[in-house]
């Protein structure tokens, strides 16, 4: 799934990396790499959060005997 914030950081990082390449600016390229890494991490955290939420819901369903599982 990923978060919108993570996708935004990835896109922002790609732009910075491209601008750094064009301007031959290693600092800007490094910022882009950091932004992309941050975006990927946010996506992974968001995915893990979703999986944990799903697991908790499944446990609640078993405990309460909810038969209307989706």
CHARMM internal coordinates of N, CA and C (Angstrom, degrees):
IC EDIT
DIST 1 N 1 CA 1.4405
DIST 1 CA 1 C 1.5155
ANGL 1 N 1 CA 1 C 110.87
DIST 1 C 2 N 1.3020
ANGL 1 CA 1 C 2 N 116.03
DIHE 1 N 1 CA 1 C 2 N -72.24
DIST 2 N 2 CA 1.4575
ANGL 1 C 2 N 2 CA 119.51
DIHE 1 CA 1 C 2 N 2 CA 179.87
DIST 2 CA 2 C 1.5097
ANGL 2 N 2 CA 2 C 112.02
DIHE 1 C 2 N 2 CA 2 C 85.11
DIST 2 C 3 N 1.2783
ANGL 2 CA 2 C 3 N 114.93
DIHE 2 N 2 CA 2 C 3 N 159.18
DIST 3 N 3 CA 1.4568
ANGL 2 C 3 N 3 CA 120.01
DIHE 2 CA 2 C 3 N 3 CA -179.14
DIST 3 CA 3 C 1.5152
ANGL 3 N 3 CA 3 C 109.90
DIHE 2 C 3 N 3 CA 3 C -99.33
DIST 3 C 4 N 1.3189
ANGL 3 CA 3 C 4 N 114.43
DIHE 3 N 3 CA 3 C 4 N 154.15
DIST 4 N 4 CA 1.4686
ANGL 3 C 4 N 4 CA 118.28
DIHE 3 CA 3 C 4 N 4 CA 175.74
DIST 4 CA 4 C 1.5176
ANGL 4 N 4 CA 4 C 110.17
DIHE 3 C 4 N 4 CA 4 C -63.70
DIST 4 C 5 N 1.3266
ANGL 4 CA 4 C 5 N 115.99
DIHE 4 N 4 CA 4 C 5 N -37.07
DIST 5 N 5 CA 1.4625
ANGL 4 C 5 N 5 CA 120.05
DIHE 4 CA 4 C 5 N 5 CA 179.17
DIST 5 CA 5 C 1.5304
ANGL 5 N 5 CA 5 C 110.51
DIHE 4 C 5 N 5 CA 5 C -62.86
DIST 5 C 6 N 1.3272
ANGL 5 CA 5 C 6 N 116.40
DIHE 5 N 5 CA 5 C 6 N -40.27
DIST 6 N 6 CA 1.4632
ANGL 5 C 6 N 6 CA 120.05
DIHE 5 CA 5 C 6 N 6 CA 178.11
DIST 6 CA 6 C 1.5130
ANGL 6 N 6 CA 6 C 112.01
DIHE 5 C 6 N 6 CA 6 C -64.71
DIST 6 C 7 N 1.3285
ANGL 6 CA 6 C 7 N 116.28
DIHE 6 N 6 CA 6 C 7 N -41.06
DIST 7 N 7 CA 1.4634
ANGL 6 C 7 N 7 CA 120.41
DIHE 6 CA 6 C 7 N 7 CA 178.75
DIST 7 CA 7 C 1.5254
ANGL 7 N 7 CA 7 C 110.88
DIHE 6 C 7 N 7 CA 7 C -66.23
DIST 7 C 8 N 1.3364
ANGL 7 CA 7 C 8 N 116.02
DIHE 7 N 7 CA 7 C 8 N -38.04
DIST 8 N 8 CA 1.4630
ANGL 7 C 8 N 8 CA 120.22
DIHE 7 CA 7 C 8 N 8 CA 177.95
DIST 8 CA 8 C 1.5316
ANGL 8 N 8 CA 8 C 110.03
DIHE 7 C 8 N 8 CA 8 C -63.66
DIST 8 C 9 N 1.3407
ANGL 8 CA 8 C 9 N 116.59
DIHE 8 N 8 CA 8 C 9 N -45.05
DIST 9 N 9 CA 1.4637
ANGL 8 C 9 N 9 CA 119.86
DIHE 8 CA 8 C 9 N 9 CA 179.66
DIST 9 CA 9 C 1.5249
ANGL 9 N 9 CA 9 C 111.21
DIHE 8 C 9 N 9 CA 9 C -62.03
DIST 9 C 10 N 1.3248
ANGL 9 CA 9 C 10 N 116.25
DIHE 9 N 9 CA 9 C 10 N -38.87
DIST 10 N 10 CA 1.4642
ANGL 9 C 10 N 10 CA 119.79
DIHE 9 CA 9 C 10 N 10 CA 178.34
DIST 10 CA 10 C 1.5254
ANGL 10 N 10 CA 10 C 110.29
DIHE 9 C 10 N 10 CA 10 C -62.97
DIST 10 C 11 N 1.3355
ANGL 10 CA 10 C 11 N 116.67
DIHE 10 N 10 CA 10 C 11 N -47.13
DIST 11 N 11 CA 1.4716
ANGL 10 C 11 N 11 CA 120.45
DIHE 10 CA 10 C 11 N 11 CA -179.73
DIST 11 CA 11 C 1.5278
ANGL 11 N 11 CA 11 C 110.85
DIHE 10 C 11 N 11 CA 11 C -63.14
DIST 11 C 12 N 1.3338
ANGL 11 CA 11 C 12 N 115.89
DIHE 11 N 11 CA 11 C 12 N -42.86
DIST 12 N 12 CA 1.4615
ANGL 11 C 12 N 12 CA 120.14
DIHE 11 CA 11 C 12 N 12 CA 179.13
DIST 12 CA 12 C 1.5337
ANGL 12 N 12 CA 12 C 109.70
DIHE 11 C 12 N 12 CA 12 C -61.39
DIST 12 C 13 N 1.3179
ANGL 12 CA 12 C 13 N 116.33
DIHE 12 N 12 CA 12 C 13 N -40.66
DIST 13 N 13 CA 1.4601
ANGL 12 C 13 N 13 CA 120.58
DIHE 12 CA 12 C 13 N 13 CA 178.88
DIST 13 CA 13 C 1.5091
ANGL 13 N 13 CA 13 C 112.30
DIHE 12 C 13 N 13 CA 13 C -64.37
DIST 13 C 14 N 1.3223
ANGL 13 CA 13 C 14 N 116.83
DIHE 13 N 13 CA 13 C 14 N -40.24
DIST 14 N 14 CA 1.4695
ANGL 13 C 14 N 14 CA 120.38
DIHE 13 CA 13 C 14 N 14 CA 178.19
DIST 14 CA 14 C 1.5354
ANGL 14 N 14 CA 14 C 111.21
DIHE 13 C 14 N 14 CA 14 C -62.29
DIST 14 C 15 N 1.3408
ANGL 14 CA 14 C 15 N 115.32
DIHE 14 N 14 CA 14 C 15 N -41.09
DIST 15 N 15 CA 1.4670
ANGL 14 C 15 N 15 CA 119.31
DIHE 14 CA 14 C 15 N 15 CA 179.03
DIST 15 CA 15 C 1.5246
ANGL 15 N 15 CA 15 C 110.19
DIHE 14 C 15 N 15 CA 15 C -64.32
DIST 15 C 16 N 1.3377
ANGL 15 CA 15 C 16 N 116.14
DIHE 15 N 15 CA 15 C 16 N -44.73
DIST 16 N 16 CA 1.4662
ANGL 15 C 16 N 16 CA 119.56
DIHE 15 CA 15 C 16 N 16 CA 179.74
DIST 16 CA 16 C 1.5237
ANGL 16 N 16 CA 16 C 111.38
DIHE 15 C 16 N 16 CA 16 C -62.65
DIST 16 C 17 N 1.3280
ANGL 16 CA 16 C 17 N 116.47
DIHE 16 N 16 CA 16 C 17 N -40.91
DIST 17 N 17 CA 1.4623
ANGL 16 C 17 N 17 CA 119.21
DIHE 16 CA 16 C 17 N 17 CA 178.90
DIST 17 CA 17 C 1.5227
ANGL 17 N 17 CA 17 C 110.75
DIHE 16 C 17 N 17 CA 17 C -63.41
DIST 17 C 18 N 1.3238
ANGL 17 CA 17 C 18 N 116.98
DIHE 17 N 17 CA 17 C 18 N -43.54
DIST 18 N 18 CA 1.4616
ANGL 17 C 18 N 18 CA 120.28
DIHE 17 CA 17 C 18 N 18 CA 179.70
DIST 18 CA 18 C 1.5291
ANGL 18 N 18 CA 18 C 110.53
DIHE 17 C 18 N 18 CA 18 C -64.37
DIST 18 C 19 N 1.3299
ANGL 18 CA 18 C 19 N 116.54
DIHE 18 N 18 CA 18 C 19 N -42.54
DIST 19 N 19 CA 1.4668
ANGL 18 C 19 N 19 CA 120.11
DIHE 18 CA 18 C 19 N 19 CA 178.73
DIST 19 CA 19 C 1.5305
ANGL 19 N 19 CA 19 C 110.20
DIHE 18 C 19 N 19 CA 19 C -64.17
DIST 19 C 20 N 1.3268
ANGL 19 CA 19 C 20 N 115.95
DIHE 19 N 19 CA 19 C 20 N -39.09
DIST 20 N 20 CA 1.4632
ANGL 19 C 20 N 20 CA 119.97
DIHE 19 CA 19 C 20 N 20 CA 177.85
DIST 20 CA 20 C 1.5150
ANGL 20 N 20 CA 20 C 111.89
DIHE 19 C 20 N 20 CA 20 C -63.86
DIST 20 C 21 N 1.3363
ANGL 20 CA 20 C 21 N 115.90
DIHE 20 N 20 CA 20 C 21 N -38.00
DIST 21 N 21 CA 1.4632
ANGL 20 C 21 N 21 CA 119.76
DIHE 20 CA 20 C 21 N 21 CA 176.73
DIST 21 CA 21 C 1.5276
ANGL 21 N 21 CA 21 C 111.00
DIHE 20 C 21 N 21 CA 21 C -64.06
DIST 21 C 22 N 1.3182
ANGL 21 CA 21 C 22 N 115.62
DIHE 21 N 21 CA 21 C 22 N -46.08
DIST 22 N 22 CA 1.4708
ANGL 21 C 22 N 22 CA 119.86
DIHE 21 CA 21 C 22 N 22 CA -178.73
DIST 22 CA 22 C 1.5224
ANGL 22 N 22 CA 22 C 111.97
DIHE 21 C 22 N 22 CA 22 C -64.63
DIST 22 C 23 N 1.3208
ANGL 22 CA 22 C 23 N 116.03
DIHE 22 N 22 CA 22 C 23 N -39.22
DIST 23 N 23 CA 1.4700
ANGL 22 C 23 N 23 CA 120.15
DIHE 22 CA 22 C 23 N 23 CA -177.11
DIST 23 CA 23 C 1.5255
ANGL 23 N 23 CA 23 C 112.42
DIHE 22 C 23 N 23 CA 23 C -90.77
DIST 23 C 24 N 1.3222
ANGL 23 CA 23 C 24 N 116.10
DIHE 23 N 23 CA 23 C 24 N -0.30
DIST 24 N 24 CA 1.4610
ANGL 23 C 24 N 24 CA 121.51
DIHE 23 CA 23 C 24 N 24 CA -175.20
DIST 24 CA 24 C 1.5340
ANGL 24 N 24 CA 24 C 110.60
DIHE 23 C 24 N 24 CA 24 C 52.48
DIST 24 C 25 N 1.3506
ANGL 24 CA 24 C 25 N 114.69
DIHE 24 N 24 CA 24 C 25 N 47.95
DIST 25 N 25 CA 1.4682
ANGL 24 C 25 N 25 CA 122.99
DIHE 24 CA 24 C 25 N 25 CA -177.26
DIST 25 CA 25 C 1.5270
ANGL 25 N 25 CA 25 C 108.74
DIHE 24 C 25 N 25 CA 25 C -114.39
DIST 25 C 26 N 1.3244
ANGL 25 CA 25 C 26 N 116.71
DIHE 25 N 25 CA 25 C 26 N 99.32
DIST 26 N 26 CA 1.4600
ANGL 25 C 26 N 26 CA 121.36
DIHE 25 CA 25 C 26 N 26 CA -176.78
DIST 26 CA 26 C 1.5265
ANGL 26 N 26 CA 26 C 111.61
DIHE 25 C 26 N 26 CA 26 C -63.19
DIST 26 C 27 N 1.3227
ANGL 26 CA 26 C 27 N 117.52
DIHE 26 N 26 CA 26 C 27 N -35.03
DIST 27 N 27 CA 1.4636
ANGL 26 C 27 N 27 CA 121.43
DIHE 26 CA 26 C 27 N 27 CA 179.75
DIST 27 CA 27 C 1.5324
ANGL 27 N 27 CA 27 C 110.81
DIHE 26 C 27 N 27 CA 27 C -62.04
DIST 27 C 28 N 1.3107
ANGL 27 CA 27 C 28 N 116.93
DIHE 27 N 27 CA 27 C 28 N -43.09
DIST 28 N 28 CA 1.4583
ANGL 27 C 28 N 28 CA 121.49
DIHE 27 CA 27 C 28 N 28 CA 179.16
DIST 28 CA 28 C 1.5325
ANGL 28 N 28 CA 28 C 110.51
DIHE 27 C 28 N 28 CA 28 C -67.23
DIST 28 C 29 N 1.3241
ANGL 28 CA 28 C 29 N 116.80
DIHE 28 N 28 CA 28 C 29 N -39.61
DIST 29 N 29 CA 1.4681
ANGL 28 C 29 N 29 CA 119.96
DIHE 28 CA 28 C 29 N 29 CA 176.24
DIST 29 CA 29 C 1.5292
ANGL 29 N 29 CA 29 C 110.51
DIHE 28 C 29 N 29 CA 29 C -61.97
DIST 29 C 30 N 1.3378
ANGL 29 CA 29 C 30 N 116.38
DIHE 29 N 29 CA 29 C 30 N -40.35
DIST 30 N 30 CA 1.4707
ANGL 29 C 30 N 30 CA 119.91
DIHE 29 CA 29 C 30 N 30 CA 178.59
DIST 30 CA 30 C 1.5220
ANGL 30 N 30 CA 30 C 111.53
DIHE 29 C 30 N 30 CA 30 C -65.14
DIST 30 C 31 N 1.3395
ANGL 30 CA 30 C 31 N 116.84
DIHE 30 N 30 CA 30 C 31 N -39.17
DIST 31 N 31 CA 1.4672
ANGL 30 C 31 N 31 CA 119.89
DIHE 30 CA 30 C 31 N 31 CA 176.10
DIST 31 CA 31 C 1.5214
ANGL 31 N 31 CA 31 C 110.22
DIHE 30 C 31 N 31 CA 31 C -61.29
DIST 31 C 32 N 1.3170
ANGL 31 CA 31 C 32 N 116.44
DIHE 31 N 31 CA 31 C 32 N -41.18
DIST 32 N 32 CA 1.4580
ANGL 31 C 32 N 32 CA 120.74
DIHE 31 CA 31 C 32 N 32 CA 178.20
DIST 32 CA 32 C 1.5123
ANGL 32 N 32 CA 32 C 111.93
DIHE 31 C 32 N 32 CA 32 C -62.12
DIST 32 C 33 N 1.3136
ANGL 32 CA 32 C 33 N 116.42
DIHE 32 N 32 CA 32 C 33 N -42.13
DIST 33 N 33 CA 1.4635
ANGL 32 C 33 N 33 CA 120.77
DIHE 32 CA 32 C 33 N 33 CA 177.85
DIST 33 CA 33 C 1.5264
ANGL 33 N 33 CA 33 C 110.22
DIHE 32 C 33 N 33 CA 33 C -62.42
DIST 33 C 34 N 1.3276
ANGL 33 CA 33 C 34 N 116.62
DIHE 33 N 33 CA 33 C 34 N -42.75
DIST 34 N 34 CA 1.4649
ANGL 33 C 34 N 34 CA 120.87
DIHE 33 CA 33 C 34 N 34 CA 179.00
DIST 34 CA 34 C 1.5276
ANGL 34 N 34 CA 34 C 110.90
DIHE 33 C 34 N 34 CA 34 C -63.71
DIST 34 C 35 N 1.3235
ANGL 34 CA 34 C 35 N 117.41
DIHE 34 N 34 CA 34 C 35 N -41.47
DIST 35 N 35 CA 1.4655
ANGL 34 C 35 N 35 CA 120.76
DIHE 34 CA 34 C 35 N 35 CA 178.59
DIST 35 CA 35 C 1.5242
ANGL 35 N 35 CA 35 C 111.11
DIHE 34 C 35 N 35 CA 35 C -63.61
DIST 35 C 36 N 1.3258
ANGL 35 CA 35 C 36 N 116.19
DIHE 35 N 35 CA 35 C 36 N -42.61
DIST 36 N 36 CA 1.4697
ANGL 35 C 36 N 36 CA 119.42
DIHE 35 CA 35 C 36 N 36 CA 179.80
DIST 36 CA 36 C 1.5266
ANGL 36 N 36 CA 36 C 110.84
DIHE 35 C 36 N 36 CA 36 C -65.24
DIST 36 C 37 N 1.3251
ANGL 36 CA 36 C 37 N 116.88
DIHE 36 N 36 CA 36 C 37 N -39.51
DIST 37 N 37 CA 1.4630
ANGL 36 C 37 N 37 CA 120.85
DIHE 36 CA 36 C 37 N 37 CA 177.89
DIST 37 CA 37 C 1.5206
ANGL 37 N 37 CA 37 C 110.28
DIHE 36 C 37 N 37 CA 37 C -64.27
DIST 37 C 38 N 1.3200
ANGL 37 CA 37 C 38 N 116.40
DIHE 37 N 37 CA 37 C 38 N -43.08
DIST 38 N 38 CA 1.4548
ANGL 37 C 38 N 38 CA 121.33
DIHE 37 CA 37 C 38 N 38 CA 177.61
DIST 38 CA 38 C 1.5294
ANGL 38 N 38 CA 38 C 110.65
DIHE 37 C 38 N 38 CA 38 C -60.84
DIST 38 C 39 N 1.3114
ANGL 38 CA 38 C 39 N 117.04
DIHE 38 N 38 CA 38 C 39 N -42.89
DIST 39 N 39 CA 1.4602
ANGL 38 C 39 N 39 CA 121.02
DIHE 38 CA 38 C 39 N 39 CA 178.30
DIST 39 CA 39 C 1.5153
ANGL 39 N 39 CA 39 C 112.18
DIHE 38 C 39 N 39 CA 39 C -62.27
DIST 39 C 40 N 1.3193
ANGL 39 CA 39 C 40 N 116.42
DIHE 39 N 39 CA 39 C 40 N -43.32
DIST 40 N 40 CA 1.4668
ANGL 39 C 40 N 40 CA 120.16
DIHE 39 CA 39 C 40 N 40 CA 179.25
DIST 40 CA 40 C 1.5249
ANGL 40 N 40 CA 40 C 110.49
DIHE 39 C 40 N 40 CA 40 C -63.82
DIST 40 C 41 N 1.3206
ANGL 40 CA 40 C 41 N 116.58
DIHE 40 N 40 CA 40 C 41 N -40.40
DIST 41 N 41 CA 1.4649
ANGL 40 C 41 N 41 CA 120.59
DIHE 40 CA 40 C 41 N 41 CA 179.10
DIST 41 CA 41 C 1.5268
ANGL 41 N 41 CA 41 C 110.56
DIHE 40 C 41 N 41 CA 41 C -64.89
DIST 41 C 42 N 1.3207
ANGL 41 CA 41 C 42 N 117.39
DIHE 41 N 41 CA 41 C 42 N -42.93
DIST 42 N 42 CA 1.4673
ANGL 41 C 42 N 42 CA 120.43
DIHE 41 CA 41 C 42 N 42 CA 178.25
DIST 42 CA 42 C 1.5162
ANGL 42 N 42 CA 42 C 110.74
DIHE 41 C 42 N 42 CA 42 C -61.62
DIST 42 C 43 N 1.3316
ANGL 42 CA 42 C 43 N 117.40
DIHE 42 N 42 CA 42 C 43 N -39.15
DIST 43 N 43 CA 1.4618
ANGL 42 C 43 N 43 CA 120.78
DIHE 42 CA 42 C 43 N 43 CA 177.00
DIST 43 CA 43 C 1.5221
ANGL 43 N 43 CA 43 C 111.29
DIHE 42 C 43 N 43 CA 43 C -62.21
DIST 43 C 44 N 1.3306
ANGL 43 CA 43 C 44 N 116.70
DIHE 43 N 43 CA 43 C 44 N -45.02
DIST 44 N 44 CA 1.4635
ANGL 43 C 44 N 44 CA 120.41
DIHE 43 CA 43 C 44 N 44 CA -178.69
DIST 44 CA 44 C 1.5230
ANGL 44 N 44 CA 44 C 111.24
DIHE 43 C 44 N 44 CA 44 C -65.97
DIST 44 C 45 N 1.3257
ANGL 44 CA 44 C 45 N 117.44
DIHE 44 N 44 CA 44 C 45 N -39.71
DIST 45 N 45 CA 1.4629
ANGL 44 C 45 N 45 CA 120.82
DIHE 44 CA 44 C 45 N 45 CA 177.86
DIST 45 CA 45 C 1.5291
ANGL 45 N 45 CA 45 C 109.61
DIHE 44 C 45 N 45 CA 45 C -64.93
DIST 45 C 46 N 1.3136
ANGL 45 CA 45 C 46 N 117.23
DIHE 45 N 45 CA 45 C 46 N -42.26
DIST 46 N 46 CA 1.4654
ANGL 45 C 46 N 46 CA 120.92
DIHE 45 CA 45 C 46 N 46 CA 178.01
DIST 46 CA 46 C 1.5193
ANGL 46 N 46 CA 46 C 111.66
DIHE 45 C 46 N 46 CA 46 C -62.27
DIST 46 C 47 N 1.3298
ANGL 46 CA 46 C 47 N 116.95
DIHE 46 N 46 CA 46 C 47 N -41.88
DIST 47 N 47 CA 1.4630
ANGL 46 C 47 N 47 CA 120.71
DIHE 46 CA 46 C 47 N 47 CA 178.28
DIST 47 CA 47 C 1.5233
ANGL 47 N 47 CA 47 C 110.94
DIHE 46 C 47 N 47 CA 47 C -64.31
DIST 47 C 48 N 1.3331
ANGL 47 CA 47 C 48 N 116.69
DIHE 47 N 47 CA 47 C 48 N -43.17
DIST 48 N 48 CA 1.4722
ANGL 47 C 48 N 48 CA 120.49
DIHE 47 CA 47 C 48 N 48 CA 179.11
DIST 48 CA 48 C 1.5192
ANGL 48 N 48 CA 48 C 110.39
DIHE 47 C 48 N 48 CA 48 C -63.63
DIST 48 C 49 N 1.3104
ANGL 48 CA 48 C 49 N 116.83
DIHE 48 N 48 CA 48 C 49 N -40.52
DIST 49 N 49 CA 1.4639
ANGL 48 C 49 N 49 CA 121.63
DIHE 48 CA 48 C 49 N 49 CA 179.15
DIST 49 CA 49 C 1.5314
ANGL 49 N 49 CA 49 C 110.13
DIHE 48 C 49 N 49 CA 49 C -61.50
DIST 49 C 50 N 1.3305
ANGL 49 CA 49 C 50 N 116.74
DIHE 49 N 49 CA 49 C 50 N -42.35
DIST 50 N 50 CA 1.4657
ANGL 49 C 50 N 50 CA 120.70
DIHE 49 CA 49 C 50 N 50 CA 177.83
DIST 50 CA 50 C 1.5219
ANGL 50 N 50 CA 50 C 111.23
DIHE 49 C 50 N 50 CA 50 C -62.61
DIST 50 C 51 N 1.3376
ANGL 50 CA 50 C 51 N 117.23
DIHE 50 N 50 CA 50 C 51 N -43.99
DIST 51 N 51 CA 1.4585
ANGL 50 C 51 N 51 CA 120.85
DIHE 50 CA 50 C 51 N 51 CA -179.46
DIST 51 CA 51 C 1.5278
ANGL 51 N 51 CA 51 C 111.51
DIHE 50 C 51 N 51 CA 51 C -64.44
DIST 51 C 52 N 1.3196
ANGL 51 CA 51 C 52 N 116.42
DIHE 51 N 51 CA 51 C 52 N -39.82
DIST 52 N 52 CA 1.4628
ANGL 51 C 52 N 52 CA 119.93
DIHE 51 CA 51 C 52 N 52 CA 178.34
DIST 52 CA 52 C 1.5220
ANGL 52 N 52 CA 52 C 110.03
DIHE 51 C 52 N 52 CA 52 C -64.78
DIST 52 C 53 N 1.3271
ANGL 52 CA 52 C 53 N 116.26
DIHE 52 N 52 CA 52 C 53 N -42.79
DIST 53 N 53 CA 1.4639
ANGL 52 C 53 N 53 CA 120.16
DIHE 52 CA 52 C 53 N 53 CA 177.81
DIST 53 CA 53 C 1.5190
ANGL 53 N 53 CA 53 C 111.57
DIHE 52 C 53 N 53 CA 53 C -60.84
DIST 53 C 54 N 1.3293
ANGL 53 CA 53 C 54 N 117.13
DIHE 53 N 53 CA 53 C 54 N -41.49
DIST 54 N 54 CA 1.4647
ANGL 53 C 54 N 54 CA 121.04
DIHE 53 CA 53 C 54 N 54 CA 177.99
DIST 54 CA 54 C 1.5222
ANGL 54 N 54 CA 54 C 110.96
DIHE 53 C 54 N 54 CA 54 C -63.81
DIST 54 C 55 N 1.3357
ANGL 54 CA 54 C 55 N 116.61
DIHE 54 N 54 CA 54 C 55 N -41.13
DIST 55 N 55 CA 1.4675
ANGL 54 C 55 N 55 CA 120.32
DIHE 54 CA 54 C 55 N 55 CA 179.40
DIST 55 CA 55 C 1.5249
ANGL 55 N 55 CA 55 C 110.96
DIHE 54 C 55 N 55 CA 55 C -64.86
DIST 55 C 56 N 1.3193
ANGL 55 CA 55 C 56 N 116.33
DIHE 55 N 55 CA 55 C 56 N -41.04
DIST 56 N 56 CA 1.4661
ANGL 55 C 56 N 56 CA 120.05
DIHE 55 CA 55 C 56 N 56 CA 178.78
DIST 56 CA 56 C 1.5225
ANGL 56 N 56 CA 56 C 110.17
DIHE 55 C 56 N 56 CA 56 C -64.19
DIST 56 C 57 N 1.3248
ANGL 56 CA 56 C 57 N 116.93
DIHE 56 N 56 CA 56 C 57 N -42.16
DIST 57 N 57 CA 1.4633
ANGL 56 C 57 N 57 CA 120.49
DIHE 56 CA 56 C 57 N 57 CA 177.75
DIST 57 CA 57 C 1.5289
ANGL 57 N 57 CA 57 C 111.20
DIHE 56 C 57 N 57 CA 57 C -61.49
DIST 57 C 58 N 1.3243
ANGL 57 CA 57 C 58 N 116.77
DIHE 57 N 57 CA 57 C 58 N -41.31
DIST 58 N 58 CA 1.4691
ANGL 57 C 58 N 58 CA 120.33
DIHE 57 CA 57 C 58 N 58 CA 179.36
DIST 58 CA 58 C 1.5275
ANGL 58 N 58 CA 58 C 110.65
DIHE 57 C 58 N 58 CA 58 C -63.71
DIST 58 C 59 N 1.3121
ANGL 58 CA 58 C 59 N 116.92
DIHE 58 N 58 CA 58 C 59 N -40.87
DIST 59 N 59 CA 1.4741
ANGL 58 C 59 N 59 CA 120.64
DIHE 58 CA 58 C 59 N 59 CA 178.69
DIST 59 CA 59 C 1.5254
ANGL 59 N 59 CA 59 C 109.73
DIHE 58 C 59 N 59 CA 59 C -65.37
DIST 59 C 60 N 1.3271
ANGL 59 CA 59 C 60 N 117.24
DIHE 59 N 59 CA 59 C 60 N -43.73
DIST 60 N 60 CA 1.4646
ANGL 59 C 60 N 60 CA 120.56
DIHE 59 CA 59 C 60 N 60 CA 178.11
DIST 60 CA 60 C 1.5217
ANGL 60 N 60 CA 60 C 110.36
DIHE 59 C 60 N 60 CA 60 C -58.95
DIST 60 C 61 N 1.3431
ANGL 60 CA 60 C 61 N 116.54
DIHE 60 N 60 CA 60 C 61 N -42.66
DIST 61 N 61 CA 1.4620
ANGL 60 C 61 N 61 CA 120.63
DIHE 60 CA 60 C 61 N 61 CA 179.62
DIST 61 CA 61 C 1.5239
ANGL 61 N 61 CA 61 C 111.07
DIHE 60 C 61 N 61 CA 61 C -61.14
DIST 61 C 62 N 1.3276
ANGL 61 CA 61 C 62 N 116.85
DIHE 61 N 61 CA 61 C 62 N -40.47
DIST 62 N 62 CA 1.4679
ANGL 61 C 62 N 62 CA 119.90
DIHE 61 CA 61 C 62 N 62 CA 179.69
DIST 62 CA 62 C 1.5147
ANGL 62 N 62 CA 62 C 110.97
DIHE 61 C 62 N 62 CA 62 C -68.66
DIST 62 C 63 N 1.3175
ANGL 62 CA 62 C 63 N 117.06
DIHE 62 N 62 CA 62 C 63 N -40.58
DIST 63 N 63 CA 1.4593
ANGL 62 C 63 N 63 CA 120.86
DIHE 62 CA 62 C 63 N 63 CA -178.66
DIST 63 CA 63 C 1.5203
ANGL 63 N 63 CA 63 C 111.32
DIHE 62 C 63 N 63 CA 63 C -67.71
DIST 63 C 64 N 1.3295
ANGL 63 CA 63 C 64 N 116.74
DIHE 63 N 63 CA 63 C 64 N -41.96
DIST 64 N 64 CA 1.4575
ANGL 63 C 64 N 64 CA 120.46
DIHE 63 CA 63 C 64 N 64 CA -177.54
DIST 64 CA 64 C 1.5191
ANGL 64 N 64 CA 64 C 112.76
DIHE 63 C 64 N 64 CA 64 C -86.91
DIST 64 C 65 N 1.3252
ANGL 64 CA 64 C 65 N 117.42
DIHE 64 N 64 CA 64 C 65 N -10.59
DIST 65 N 65 CA 1.4602
ANGL 64 C 65 N 65 CA 121.18
DIHE 64 CA 64 C 65 N 65 CA -179.65
DIST 65 CA 65 C 1.5019
ANGL 65 N 65 CA 65 C 112.71
DIHE 64 C 65 N 65 CA 65 C 74.87
DIST 65 C 66 N 1.3035
ANGL 65 CA 65 C 66 N 118.08
DIHE 65 N 65 CA 65 C 66 N 26.62
DIST 66 N 66 CA 1.4656
ANGL 65 C 66 N 66 CA 121.97
DIHE 65 CA 65 C 66 N 66 CA 179.66
DIST 66 CA 66 C 1.5268
ANGL 66 N 66 CA 66 C 109.08
DIHE 65 C 66 N 66 CA 66 C -66.90
DIST 66 C 67 N 1.3136
ANGL 66 CA 66 C 67 N 116.85
DIHE 66 N 66 CA 66 C 67 N 120.76
DIST 67 N 67 CA 1.4686
ANGL 66 C 67 N 67 CA 121.84
DIHE 66 CA 66 C 67 N 67 CA -178.73
DIST 67 CA 67 C 1.5306
ANGL 67 N 67 CA 67 C 111.75
DIHE 66 C 67 N 67 CA 67 C -94.03
DIST 67 C 68 N 1.3116
ANGL 67 CA 67 C 68 N 118.52
DIHE 67 N 67 CA 67 C 68 N -5.77
DIST 68 N 68 CA 1.4680
ANGL 67 C 68 N 68 CA 122.52
DIHE 67 CA 67 C 68 N 68 CA -177.48
DIST 68 CA 68 C 1.5079
ANGL 68 N 68 CA 68 C 110.96
DIHE 67 C 68 N 68 CA 68 C -94.19
DIST 68 C 69 N 1.3169
ANGL 68 CA 68 C 69 N 116.27
DIHE 68 N 68 CA 68 C 69 N 55.62
DIST 69 N 69 CA 1.4699
ANGL 68 C 69 N 69 CA 119.93
DIHE 68 CA 68 C 69 N 69 CA -179.91
DIST 69 CA 69 C 1.5123
ANGL 69 N 69 CA 69 C 108.70
DIHE 68 C 69 N 69 CA 69 C -78.35
DIST 69 C 70 N 1.3722
ANGL 69 CA 69 C 70 N 116.09
DIHE 69 N 69 CA 69 C 70 N 139.65
DIST 70 N 70 CA 1.4561
ANGL 69 C 70 N 70 CA 118.91
DIHE 69 CA 69 C 70 N 70 CA -179.97
DIST 70 CA 70 C 1.4718
ANGL 70 N 70 CA 70 C 112.99
DIHE 69 C 70 N 70 CA 70 C -90.96
END
COOR INIT
IC SEED 1 N 1 CA 1 C
IC BUILD
